[in-house]
Amino acid sequence: MPTPIPILDLKAQLAQYRDAALAAITRVVDSQSLILGAEVKAFEADLAAYMGLEHAVGVSSGTDALLVALMALGVGPGDEVLTTPFSFFATAGVVARLGATPRFADIDPVTFNLDEAGVRAAIGPKTRAIIPVHLFGQMADLGGLYDDPQAPPIVEDAAQALGATLRGRMTGHHGAATCISFYPTKNLGAFGDAGAVATTDPALAERLRMLRVHGAKPKYFHHEVGGNFRLDALQAAVLAVKLPLLDGWAAGRQANAARYAELFAGSGLVERGLVTPPAATVDGAHVFNQYVIRAARRDVLRAHLAEQGIGTMVYYPGPLHLQPCFAGLGHGPGDFPAAEEACAEALALPIQPELGPDALARVVAAIRGFHRL
Ligand SMILES: Cc1ncc(COP(=O)(O)O)c(C=O)c1O
């Protein structure tokens, strides 16, 4: 069996920051200040500065970032929140948890993301917020909608896209609030669960800070019902160590994506319709949290690659509108055909910056081998 090429090997990156992370962890352990506090404040300041925003509020996960952002905007029963059917479950799950209804617009099959025309057509009288997901690390191009004062509030789901840009503007500058996940597989991963909500709006930031501690200010005086959405000091300390490395890692991912594009261009796979590499049609920087191709006979190909020691993932095997828990929404197959097709064809290939050209060449050669090219 040749050397495995896993979809992601977090250990391959560890040496770059291990000593600094352990020193930060030791500092927190010695302080015994374990939740929120100075470490979280310091990381929030670093993150806000990185994003060029005034406020970043550390929370317990990307899911809780979305949940608390919608709570802060007052989303509740009777409201609808418009989003994509092609995302991680949390994007729509948080809407339902607040008693509101997820509504979907189909994706652009080229970018896998929502687009302006589709979203505008789906906005209705009950649309209380819009969640564009910057899937795989590329920003959803909602065009003029991002600057439209008549549009419902926009909550960017930048869980996979911290640092991505659209026409020179970074994630975080396109809506009322922006939600980030630091789940370990994200480009900036914590040593466990963590997330953040970033905003320019001081009143919203204040409300987010209150909601993450059960709506209390000061402690034990509860103005509204929030939750425990606090960020641990250990996670904040580790994230502060890793944040300065984020852009370098993104550059490594972009270089690997460019290398894949060259390899696929000379492979014979693209013109035969067997592989469609991710399109760089959006004017902006894609940070390639995932490198997702469309692949013919995806599931059989995946098994073939696994036999060669090559790890892949399917993001996502089923669209949100067809999840059993959303049966009450009344959707059926065919309602959002582009999302459904993406679920049948999308395949994430190894892309992490530590992978060298030989590994990428092996991945493409294995796909060619599968198709006998
Ligand atoms: C698009 C998207 N939204 C939300 C989330 C939720 O983030 P978390 O896993 O940190 O709760 C994730 C990540 O898992 C995601 O990829």
The ligand as a Tripos MOL2 file, in Angstrom:
@<TRIPOS>MOLECULE
LIG
   16    16     1     0     0
SMALL
NO_CHARGES

@<TRIPOS>ATOM
      1 C1        -20.9460   26.0790    6.7890 C.3       1 LIG1
      2 C2        -20.8760   25.7420    8.2480 C.ar      1 LIG1
      3 N1        -21.7180   26.3490    9.0990 N.ar      1 LIG1
      4 C3        -21.6870   26.0970   10.4180 C.ar      1 LIG1
      5 C4        -20.7870   25.2120   10.9550 C.ar      1 LIG1
      6 C5        -20.8600   24.9060   12.4100 C.3       1 LIG1
      7 O1        -19.6560   25.0920   13.0740 O.3       1 LIG1
      8 P1        -19.2850   24.1990   14.3760 P.3       1 LIG1
      9 O2        -18.9610   22.8330   13.8920 O.co2     1 LIG1
     10 O3        -18.0770   24.9230   14.9150 O.co2     1 LIG1
     11 O4        -20.4290   24.2480   15.2940 O.co2     1 LIG1
     12 C6        -19.8570   24.5780   10.1080 C.ar      1 LIG1
     13 C7        -18.8050   23.6710   10.5970 C.2       1 LIG1
     14 O5        -18.8820   22.6030   11.0350 O.2       1 LIG1
     15 C8        -19.9210   24.8380    8.7220 C.ar      1 LIG1
     16 O6        -19.0780   24.2260    7.8850 O.3       1 LIG1
@<TRIPOS>BOND
     1     1     2 1
     2     2     3 ar
     3     2    15 ar
     4     3     4 ar
     5     4     5 ar
     6     5     6 1
     7     5    12 ar
     8     6     7 1
     9     7     8 1
    10     8     9 2
    11     8    10 1
    12     8    11 1
    13    12    13 1
    14    12    15 ar
    15    13    14 2
    16    15    16 1
@<TRIPOS>SUBSTRUCTURE
     1 LIG1         1 GROUP 0 **** ****
